[in-house]
Amino acid sequence: MVRELTHPEYGPLRYVGIPVKLSDTPGEMQGPPPRFGEHNREILEELGYDGGAIDQLATSNVIAEAEPALSR
């Protein structure tokens, strides 16, 4: 039930695995969770926001943007 994945910033971390095991479609953990705000820009672009509007939301502190990942 407990899985270990390597997070790009924090190194090896232990996570609770997927509790439901289905024979035809087994769940699988594919990677560590995103950093806070990591996908905000991509999601807003998919919703039709342009770069300028997203920049304005970020500078107004309406959305957070992920800090650059630390290199290890």
C-alpha positions, 0 to 999 in steps of 0.5 A: 500500500505504501509506495516510494517515488522520487520528488524532483525537489525533495528526493525520495518520498513515501506515498499511500498507494491506490487502495482499489485494485481493479483487474482490467484497469489497475491504477498506477502512480505515475509520478510525484504530486505537482508543486503548488501552482505548477499547472495553473498556467497550462490549465488557464491556457486550455480554458482560453486565457491568453498569456497577458491575462494570466500574467495579470492574474499572477501579478495581482496574486489571484493565482500562484505560480510554481517556484522553479524547481531546485536542481539537486 
